[in-house]
Amino acid sequence: MSRTKPPRRRFLRTIAWLLLLTVTLPALGAALVEARIFAAARGAIYQDVGAVPQRRVAIVFGAQVLPGGRLSAALANRVEAGIALYRAGKVERLLMSGDNREANYDEPDAMRAYAEARGVPPEAILVDQAGLRTYDSCYRAREVFGFGPDDVIVVTQGYHLPRAVYTCAGLGLRAVGYVAAPFHGPRARDAEIREHPARWLAWWQVTVTRPVPATMR
């Protein structure tokens, strides 16, 4: 005579399986993705400008521009890091890549103006007004601006650099990264929290979908 499991035991087993399928496995997958991204960037990120290998161009990633064209702290620190690379002779040009989807909002032009005001000659600055996301900036650096596998340094804050290096590598650019000075406050905490799903999306785009940026379709 077969025995049936008590309803409570069946219920608990069902809950355990649901937790495994909906919580544990996704969390494990997310952790593995982040480990893959950090492994890909290991040894390719520099904090000392003197140690950075020479490349043709530094991609400076956009961030918030304030009213009047003022750069946010995050963006000013990124552009300053790009300027430091240029002054040190590490790159020939700076590629300012950011968001210009709205007529009254232009990250790359504000970045260009900031760098020019600090002595970078206009001919040393390239502007990509369709770098809406990290993936788009890396993709366009290769496909639109024609930079090759060993031409690129990526410039942004430390929390963002592993994803930037990983994304470029996945798109055929063996980039190295240079760390911009951090910024502080609620926006910094929010940016670091948002970076986790951004890394998962980067893995998905590089490994699975490899989309053409919307601005190029």
Secondary structure in CASP SS format (residue, H / E / C, confidence):
PFRMAT SS
TARGET T0000
AUTHOR 0000-0000-0000
METHOD secondary structure of the structure
MODEL  1
M C 1.00
S C 1.00
R C 1.00
T C 1.00
K C 1.00
P C 1.00
P H 1.00
R H 1.00
R H 1.00
R H 1.00
F H 1.00
L H 1.00
R H 1.00
T H 1.00
I H 1.00
A H 1.00
W H 1.00
L H 1.00
L H 1.00
L H 1.00
L H 1.00
T H 1.00
V H 1.00
T H 1.00
L H 1.00
P H 1.00
A H 1.00
L H 1.00
G H 1.00
A H 1.00
A H 1.00
L H 1.00
V H 1.00
E H 1.00
A H 1.00
R H 1.00
I H 1.00
F H 1.00
A H 1.00
A H 1.00
A H 1.00
R C 1.00
G C 1.00
A C 1.00
I E 1.00
Y E 1.00
Q C 1.00
D C 1.00
V H 1.00
G H 1.00
A H 1.00
V C 1.00
P C 1.00
Q C 1.00
R C 1.00
R C 1.00
V E 1.00
A E 1.00
I E 1.00
V E 1.00
F E 1.00
G C 1.00
A C 1.00
Q C 1.00
V E 1.00
L E 1.00
P H 1.00
G H 1.00
G H 1.00
R E 1.00
L E 1.00
S C 1.00
A H 1.00
A H 1.00
L H 1.00
A H 1.00
N H 1.00
R H 1.00
V H 1.00
E H 1.00
A H 1.00
G H 1.00
I H 1.00
A H 1.00
L H 1.00
Y H 1.00
R H 1.00
A C 1.00
G C 1.00
K C 1.00
V C 1.00
E C 1.00
R E 1.00
L E 1.00
L E 1.00
M E 1.00
S E 1.00
G C 1.00
D E 1.00
N C 1.00
R C 1.00
E E 1.00
A C 1.00
N C 1.00
Y E 1.00
D C 1.00
E H 1.00
P H 1.00
D H 1.00
A H 1.00
M H 1.00
R H 1.00
A H 1.00
Y H 1.00
A H 1.00
E H 1.00
A H 1.00
R C 1.00
G C 1.00
V C 1.00
P C 1.00
P H 1.00
E H 1.00
A H 1.00
I E 1.00
L E 1.00
V E 1.00
D E 1.00
Q C 1.00
A E 1.00
G C 1.00
L C 1.00
R C 1.00
T H 1.00
Y H 1.00
D H 1.00
S H 1.00
C H 1.00
Y H 1.00
R H 1.00
A H 1.00
R H 1.00
E H 1.00
V C 1.00
F C 1.00
G C 1.00
F C 1.00
G C 1.00
P C 1.00
D C 1.00
D C 1.00
V E 1.00
I E 1.00
V E 1.00
V E 1.00
T E 1.00
Q E 1.00
G C 1.00
Y C 1.00
H C 1.00
L H 1.00
P H 1.00
R H 1.00
A H 1.00
V H 1.00
Y H 1.00
T H 1.00
C H 1.00
A H 1.00
G H 1.00
L C 1.00
G C 1.00
L C 1.00
R C 1.00
A C 1.00
V E 1.00
G E 1.00
Y E 1.00
V E 1.00
A E 1.00
A C 1.00
P C 1.00
F C 1.00
H C 1.00
G C 1.00
P H 1.00
R H 1.00
A H 1.00
R H 1.00
D H 1.00
A H 1.00
E H 1.00
I H 1.00
R H 1.00
E H 1.00
H H 1.00
P H 1.00
A H 1.00
R H 1.00
W H 1.00
L H 1.00
A H 1.00
W H 1.00
W H 1.00
Q H 1.00
V H 1.00
T H 1.00
V H 1.00
T H 1.00
R C 1.00
P C 1.00
V C 1.00
P C 1.00
A H 1.00
T H 1.00
M H 1.00
R C 1.00
END
